[in-house]
């Protein structure tokens, strides 16, 4: 009985550890492979956009579709589930685009977690909170600061002796929501 309990606790710890890792890959696809319902929703926002690229994205437990584009000097990443339902819109931003109080809270949290760290990428995330997807897209393309907004930060941090890449998610006020280790994709072939 004692060994069963130890085994169950060990399995639970492993599940928590693997649940906090981000292993995903994306493959570029043709526009015709993208869900039609998502293309209809995106149609007004693709006008005047540059560098439009369509992707199929997979991670440990889900499959989704993503379109990346550049419009009015901003880089957008719009993600849909496999049925064409909007999941979120991400806009790449810089540190100065985050309100001072929120960014100070984020920096304070990262400073407590790491001896040194380097921010590589910041995205403003407009999650689909079961609201009207048209409204979410409108707010994202107007770059509005709304209470439902999240900040996704990709960074390298040094906890002990070496750097590790992480993805952090913070709410609009800079409150911590999630931390995941970003693992590189294992490539079985050499890229030239």
C-alpha positions as CSV (number, residue, x, y, z in Angstrom):
1,X,0.0,0.0,0.0
2,X,2.8,2.4,0.9
3,X,4.5,1.9,-2.5
4,X,1.3,2.5,-4.3
5,X,0.9,5.9,-2.6
6,X,4.6,6.8,-3.5
7,X,4.0,5.7,-7.1
8,X,0.8,7.8,-7.4
9,X,2.5,10.9,-6.0
10,X,5.5,10.4,-8.4
11,X,3.1,10.1,-11.4
12,X,1.3,13.3,-10.3
13,X,4.6,15.2,-10.0
14,X,5.6,14.0,-13.5
15,X,2.3,15.1,-14.9
16,X,2.6,18.6,-13.4
17,X,6.2,18.9,-14.8
18,X,5.3,17.8,-18.3
19,X,2.2,20.0,-18.3
20,X,4.4,23.1,-17.8
21,X,6.5,22.5,-20.9
22,X,5.8,24.0,-24.3
23,X,6.8,21.8,-27.2
24,X,5.1,22.9,-30.4
25,X,5.9,22.9,-34.1
26,X,4.3,24.7,-36.9
27,X,4.2,23.9,-40.6
28,X,3.4,26.4,-43.4
29,X,0.3,25.5,-45.3
30,X,-1.6,26.8,-48.3
31,X,-4.5,29.2,-47.9
32,X,-6.8,26.5,-49.3
33,X,-6.0,24.3,-46.3
34,X,-7.1,27.0,-43.8
35,X,-10.6,26.6,-42.4
36,X,-13.2,28.5,-44.5
37,X,-15.0,30.0,-41.5
38,X,-11.8,31.5,-40.2
39,X,-11.0,33.0,-43.6
40,X,-14.5,34.6,-43.8
41,X,-13.9,36.1,-40.3
42,X,-10.5,37.4,-41.3
43,X,-11.4,38.8,-44.8
44,X,-11.7,42.5,-43.8
45,X,-8.4,42.4,-41.9
46,X,-6.4,40.8,-44.7
47,X,-7.0,43.8,-47.0
48,X,-3.9,45.9,-47.0
49,X,-1.9,43.4,-45.0
50,X,1.6,42.3,-46.0
51,X,3.5,39.1,-45.5
52,X,0.4,36.9,-45.0
53,X,1.4,33.3,-44.1
54,X,-0.8,30.4,-43.0
55,X,0.4,27.7,-40.6
56,X,-0.8,24.4,-39.1
57,X,0.4,24.3,-35.4
58,X,0.6,21.3,-33.1
59,X,1.7,20.9,-29.5
60,X,1.3,18.0,-27.0
61,X,-2.5,18.0,-26.9
62,X,-4.0,20.2,-29.6
63,X,-4.0,21.1,-33.3
64,X,-4.7,24.6,-34.4
65,X,-4.4,27.0,-37.4
66,X,-2.5,30.3,-37.4
67,X,-2.2,33.2,-39.8
68,X,0.7,35.6,-39.4
69,X,0.6,39.0,-41.1
70,X,2.0,42.5,-40.9
71,X,-0.4,45.5,-41.1
72,X,0.4,49.1,-40.3
73,X,3.9,48.2,-39.1
74,X,2.5,45.7,-36.5
75,X,3.0,42.0,-36.6
76,X,-0.2,39.9,-35.9
77,X,-0.6,36.3,-35.1
78,X,-4.2,35.1,-35.2
79,X,-4.9,31.5,-33.9
80,X,-7.9,29.4,-34.6
81,X,-8.8,25.9,-33.4
82,X,-9.2,23.0,-35.8
83,X,-12.9,23.9,-36.4
84,X,-12.1,27.5,-37.3
85,X,-13.1,29.1,-34.0
86,X,-11.0,32.1,-32.9
87,X,-8.7,31.3,-30.0
88,X,-6.7,34.5,-29.6
89,X,-5.0,37.3,-31.4
90,X,-1.4,38.3,-30.6
91,X,0.3,41.5,-31.5
92,X,4.1,41.8,-31.2
93,X,5.0,44.9,-29.1
94,X,7.9,46.4,-27.2
95,X,8.5,47.1,-23.5
96,X,7.5,50.8,-23.9
97,X,4.0,49.7,-25.2
98,X,3.1,48.2,-21.9
99,X,1.7,50.6,-19.2
100,X,4.4,51.5,-16.6
101,X,2.6,50.0,-13.6
102,X,2.0,46.7,-15.4
103,X,5.5,46.4,-16.7
104,X,7.0,47.2,-13.3
105,X,4.9,44.4,-11.8
106,X,6.2,42.0,-14.6
107,X,9.8,43.1,-14.1
108,X,9.5,42.7,-10.3
109,X,8.1,39.1,-10.7
110,X,10.9,38.1,-13.2
111,X,13.5,39.7,-10.9
112,X,12.3,37.5,-8.0
113,X,12.4,34.3,-10.1
114,X,15.7,34.7,-11.9
115,X,19.2,36.0,-11.0
116,X,19.5,37.3,-14.6
117,X,17.1,37.3,-17.5
118,X,16.7,38.6,-21.0
119,X,13.4,39.3,-22.7
120,X,13.3,38.1,-26.3
121,X,9.8,38.8,-27.4
122,X,6.6,40.4,-26.0
123,X,3.2,39.9,-27.4
124,X,-0.1,41.5,-26.4
125,X,-2.7,38.7,-26.3
126,X,-6.4,39.2,-26.9
127,X,-7.9,35.9,-25.8
128,X,-11.3,34.7,-27.0
129,X,-13.3,34.9,-23.8
130,X,-16.4,33.4,-25.5
131,X,-17.3,36.9,-26.7
132,X,-18.0,37.9,-30.2
133,X,-14.9,37.0,-32.3
134,X,-15.6,40.0,-34.6
135,X,-15.3,42.3,-31.5
136,X,-12.0,40.7,-30.4
137,X,-10.5,41.2,-33.9
138,X,-11.7,44.8,-34.0
139,X,-10.1,45.6,-30.6
140,X,-6.9,43.8,-31.5
141,X,-6.5,45.6,-34.9
142,X,-7.2,48.9,-33.1
143,X,-4.5,47.9,-30.6
144,X,-6.8,48.8,-27.6
145,X,-5.7,48.2,-24.0
146,X,-8.6,46.3,-22.5
147,X,-9.0,44.5,-19.1
148,X,-9.1,41.0,-20.7
149,X,-5.7,41.6,-22.3
150,X,-2.7,39.4,-21.5
151,X,1.0,39.8,-22.1
152,X,3.0,36.8,-23.4
153,X,6.7,37.1,-22.7
154,X,9.3,34.8,-24.2
155,X,12.5,35.2,-22.3
156,X,15.7,33.5,-21.3
157,X,16.3,33.3,-17.6
158,X,19.1,32.0,-15.4
159,X,17.9,30.3,-12.2
160,X,20.9,28.3,-11.2
161,X,23.9,27.8,-13.5
162,X,22.5,28.0,-17.0
163,X,20.0,29.8,-19.1
164,X,16.6,28.3,-20.0
165,X,13.9,29.7,-22.3
166,X,10.5,30.3,-20.8
167,X,7.1,31.6,-21.8
168,X,5.3,33.7,-19.2
169,X,1.7,34.9,-19.3
170,X,0.7,38.0,-17.3
171,X,-2.7,39.8,-17.1
172,X,-3.3,43.4,-18.0
173,X,-2.2,44.6,-14.6
174,X,1.0,42.6,-14.7
175,X,-0.2,39.7,-12.5
176,X,1.3,36.3,-13.1
177,X,-0.9,33.7,-14.8
178,X,1.3,31.0,-16.3
179,X,4.9,29.8,-16.8
180,X,6.0,27.2,-19.3
181,X,9.5,26.0,-20.3
182,X,10.0,26.3,-24.0
183,X,11.7,23.2,-25.4
184,X,13.4,23.3,-28.8
185,X,11.9,21.0,-31.4
186,X,13.9,17.9,-31.9
187,X,14.9,17.8,-35.6
188,X,15.9,14.5,-37.1
189,X,17.5,16.0,-40.1
190,X,20.1,18.7,-40.8
191,X,18.8,22.0,-42.2
192,X,21.0,23.8,-44.8
